[in-house]
Amino acid sequence: MIKNDVTNLSIGTPRAVWDVTGVDKSAIERILLLADMSVTLNVVFNPASTPSSHDVFSTVPSTSVARTTTLTVAAKTLAAEILYTDYPLTRSNSGELTAAVPGVLANGAVPTWS
């Protein structure tokens, strides 16, 4: 678990949309298509703890591994297999070393809150 290194995050669970408007309509008709999920975890660089965010994300550039990501808020859980696509470390002028790590749904399973 790396929750101690995560300072904030954003989650998206969009659905694709198909425009199926016929020429006989005065407004757009749409059908919902496939579900997706994206996440960005904002983390602090922490090589000291095990596992740390650095332990988890330092292999992003060299491996193609989905990582189980579980978010729990107020006893509600959203779990998914996520492919993290970058580990962009940023050092501010005051010395903090942080990363905003983006990820996308890996395995075609619909992300569902339980």
QUIDA-V532228 format. One line per field, one symbol per residue. phi: phi as a letter, one per 20 degrees, with the letter a starting at -180 (. if undefined). psi: psi as a letter, one per 40 degrees, with the letter a starting at -180 (. if undefined). A space follows every 10 residues. Layout:
# QUIDA-V532228
phi=???
psi=???
This chain:
# QUIDA-V532228
phi=.dgfeeeabc cccfdfcdec fefeddbfdc cfdfebbcbc decefbeeec fdgfgfefeg fdcddfdfcc dcclmdccdb edeedacefc dffeofdcbd eebcgddnef fcfd
psi=heddehdiii hhgiiihhhf hieeieihhi hhbiiiiiih hhiihgedih iiddddeded deighihhhh hhhfehhhii hhhheiggih hieeeihiig hiiihdeehh hhh.
